[in-house]
Amino acid sequence: MPRKDVQAKAPASRNWRMWVRVILWAGMFACGAWASKQAESYLLRDPQFDFQDLQIGGTRYTNRARIQAVFAPDLGKSIYHIPLAERRRHLLAIDWVLTASVTRVWPNRIVVRITERTPVAFARLPLAGTVRHWLALIDDDGVLLSIPPKVRFRFPVLSGVTEDQTDEERRMRVRTMEHLLSDLGPQAKDISEVNSASPQEMRVIADVDGQAVELWLGDRHFRSRYLNFVNHYGEIRKHSEKAGVFDLRLDDRILAR
């Protein structure tokens, strides 16, 4: 009988200890939640954490006013409250910005680091409903970039791209232009404009003996076709004095148009 009494009391003792542990853990959790809420309230309300200082690094051509505008709604608010991921997405929507990082520096500073896009050409873009055009810069991803004031760039002009095209469509045309210029090698310096409206029918404006001529190069053998034209240019001019457009797409002949 005494042995049975001990066995009966053991489960009750274990249940009591379990409930003590549950109560202790619940108390610790409640204390942690209260402390977290108090800390968050402190970070949100204490004036020392009010956003006052925006530091921007890595910009050369990016419009700094556009970066500042992204953070304008946050001025005077706690930096703890600023949604960094959302602000970074807004920065990436600025044309010159390739990558961006946004960092809190306590107590009241935000640091922005920008990596800018690299332009490779001027894009000759049509004005809707007119025969006129305007110029922007374009990088090798097909992203159109505003031209910074008081800055001089030496790039060829790329036509055949439009604002309505997707970045992928423009990217393909830029890459085709880059392939053409790379194939031309040293002769690429003669090219002032590349028309990639149809990547299978590439056209260029070239300076040959001081005259601007339009050359139809097709989609291959750019260098050999161009050199063949230049080497026979004097003879070609004797037969086509007034021609300004030449079709080089047939490797055994040159057609004046």
Sequence and secondary structure as in RCSB ss.txt:
>XXXX:A:sequence
MPRKDVQAKAPASRNWRMWVRVILWAGMFACGAWASKQAESYLLRDPQFDFQDLQIGGTRYTNRARIQAVFAPDL
GKSIYHIPLAERRRHLLAIDWVLTASVTRVWPNRIVVRITERTPVAFARLPLAGTVRHWLALIDDDGVLLSIPPK
VRFRFPVLSGVTEDQTDEERRMRVRTMEHLLSDLGPQAKDISEVNSASPQEMRVIADVDGQAVELWLGDRHFRSR
YLNFVNHYGEIRKHSEKAGVFDLRLDDRILAR
>XXXX:A:secstr
 HHHHHHHHHHHHHHHHHHHHHHHHHHHHHHHHHHHHHHHHHHHH GGGB  EEEEES SSS HHHHHHHHGGGT
TSBGGG  HHHHHHHHHTSTTEEEEEEEEETTTEEEEEEEE  EEEEEEEE TTSS EEEEEEETT  EE   TT
      EEES  TTS HHHHHHHHHHHHHHHHHHGGGGGGEEEEE SSTTSEEEEEEETTEEEEEEEETS HHHH
HHHHHHTHHHHHHH SS  EEE  STT  EE 
